[in-house]
Structure formats: structure tokens, C-alpha cells
Amino acid sequence: MVEVTQIVLILVLVILSAISSGSETALVSINELKTKTLVKQEKKGAQALYRLKKDPKKLLITILIWNNLVNISAASLAALIALDIFGSAGLGISTGIMTLIILIFGEIIPKSYATNNNEKIALKVAKPIELLSKFLYPITTPLMKLSDWLTRAKKNNIPIVTEEELKSIIEIGEQEKIIEKHEKEFMHRIIKTGDTTAREVMIPRNKMYVLDSNMSVEKAMNHMIKSKYTRAPIIKNSNDNIIGIIHLKQLLSANQEGQGQLNIMKIARKPIFVSQKEIVGNLLRELQLKREHMSIVVDEFGGVEGLLTLEDLLEEIVGEIIDESEDLSKSINKIDDNTISIHGDTEIEKIEEYFKIKLTGVKEITNINGLLHNILKDLPKQGDKVEFQNLILEVKELRDNRPNKVIIKKK
């Protein structure tokens, strides 16, 4: 005769089967990255979850042992009850009924629920599963060794998230309105720096702005002021022989101290040489650690291929950095019909274009800084006001001893 306790025991075993199936789905589906986030958030159960995820094979074997034990026990008990009621036909009846019950209530429903609530469930069951894993240690250990032997498992350094998966996460983040479009583009650029080499972003050797090693401080300063650059490599005889790096601030400072006739190599810094195959992300970190803004790119034989600046590297992450002299609408601010405010690095051509004029005697001068220096025969100072042909130029603001804001009025 069927006892109530037998029915209750079967129900308990089915519930345990459901818990086991749900736990398996929740624990396996939650990734290591999410687990580390939960640990940082100090969620209850996160530490136990993290320990379980460190050994996924042991975790899976533990849950499978538990799940199979309760399923077999439930099926066996149901078979005994069915045989008692229906005789020899009871075995087939119990097998059919229990298969359906375990499939629906022990697998489909709990796994579906766990899929949608994996974090919540994983945190709740992590500690009990960890205790169960310790209890079943004598069984799980030989099974793990057998599994390793059969599959000839090798330990691989598999990343938590692959590059393609990370890109997919970013795309989903944008679709779900978690991140903005510009943030997505920023993240994609950061990922790309892991594949981009120095050769791909460098300024080629034939386009480098350089200074000759025989130049004096004063001559180099005047030369650089007329250019749009604040740093330059120093060459000896050819572009393939770079022996130093100089900053305009060094030249300005030395000249103000009365060292205008000093050779620039006396104050130059040693150049940093990097391989053309070096990854952009690594280069950015190297320049940051060495507190440098420029490096020389060389090939495998040491020949100069080009130069790379910190700005070039940053542009790979944040996009193009527009200089004041590169964009007419940003470098020229209209005050009235005949007056504008500009940055000192603004090219003379753009001033001519704006006022629809043609200046003479400026063929060798590229920007307003160079023009002011040429007129004044000295470094421009705040408040300096000069007339040049049909223009009046007034220095309103300096930055790093260079005109940062200049007012130009057409007569």
C-alpha cells in the first residue's frame, strides 16, 4: 500500500531536482566578469560564487552528481510505488510519468526561470553548492581526473571576454541606451589600439619638421616660431640621423637667459626610438611613463621611418584633435565686420581668405605668430600693437610665451 510519506518524498526529490537544474543554469550562465563585479559590490554570496567559478569543471561535476542522485532516487521510488499498485506493468507506467514530471518540473521550468534570474539565484545557491562540493570531494576528485584523462584536457589561457564579445557588449549597450553613441565610438577606438601599429599612425620621414644640429638657440627659435610646431627632432646631415629632440619652451627660456648663440644640442633631449611594429596602446603607456611627447619610429635595421607624437596616439582613442589653425570657423571669431579675434597659430592664408586681401612680403611666413615676430624683431608681448599693410594686429593674451589671442582689424 502506498504511503503518504512516499508521495511526499517523491515531491521533495522533484523539488531538489528543480533546484539542482536551476542552480546549474544560473551558475554556468553567469560569466567571470560579472562575478568579479558582484564581488566588488560586496554582494552576499559573491565570494563563494567567485570561488566556484574559478574551477568550473568541479562545479559542473558536483551539480551533475547531485542532480542525477535525486532524479534516480525519485524514479526508483516511483517505480516501487507503481509496481506495488499495477504489478509488472507499473514499471513502464512510472517511467513515463516520472520522465514527464522531471522534464517539466525538474528541468524546463527551473532552467527557464534561472535563465532570467541567474544573478539572483547564483548568489543564493553559491554557498550551499560550495559546501556540497566539499562534501562530495571524495567522489568529484577521481571523476575530474578521469575526465581530464579521457579528454586529454590542456590548460589554456582563455580570456574572460574576447575582443569580438566585447564589441558585441558595447553594441548591445548602445541599443539598450546604457551608453551613448560617442561613448561607443570611444570604446571601439580603445579596442582598436590593441591592433594598430606605430607605422600606421606615424608622420612619415619626408613630412617631418626638423631642425639642423648646427643651429643656434636663437636661429632655431626664430625658425620654430614661424612654423606651427612646438617640438622638433634635431638631425645631423640627414633625416635618417636624428640625434635630439627640442621643445620651443626650451629655446625661449635659453634665449631669455642670454644663451641665444648656444648650440641647440647643448639643451636638447635624447630622442626615444620605437619599433614601427610597436602597438599604439603600448606606446601611449611608454610615453606617459617617460614623460615624453615625441618618439622616433625606426625599422628593423634602425633606419628612421617617421615620428610619432602623443597627440597622434591620443587621436587614435578620442578621434581627431582639431588645432586652432586647422579649422577656419574655430580659429577666426568675428567681432565686427572689420575686426576678428584669432589664435596666434592661425595661418596667414586664412586671414587673407577671410578679409579677401593679399598680403605681400609674407612668402616665408606661415602664421600670425611668425608675422608678429618678423615685424617686432623680438618675441611678441601682451599688449604689443603693430600695423602691417592694411591690418592692425594687437596681442591680447599669451600662453607659453606665444600669442594665444590676437585681435586683427582691417583698416
Buried (B, 14 or more C-beta within 10 A) or exposed (E): EEEEEBEEBBEEBBBBBBBBBBBBBBBBBBBBEBBBEBEEEEBEBBBBBBBBBEBEBBBBBBBBBBBEBBBEBBBBBBBBBBBEEEEEEBBEBBBEEBEEBBEEBBBEBBBEBBEEBBBEBBBBBBBEBBEBBEEBEEEBEEBBEEBEEEEEEEEEEEEEEEEEEBBEBBEEBBEEEEBEEEEBBBBEBBBBBEEBBBBEBBBEBEEBBBBEBEBBBBBBBBBBBBBBBBBBBBBEEEBEEBBBBBBBEBBBBBBEEEBBEBBBBEBBBEBBEBBBEBBBBBBBEBBEEEEBBBBBBBEEEEEBBBBBBBEBBEBBBEEEEEBBBBEEEEBBEEEEEEBBBBBBBBBBEBBEEBBEEEBEEBEEBBBBBBBBBBBBEEBBEEEBEBEBEEBBBBBBEBEEBBBBBBBBBBE
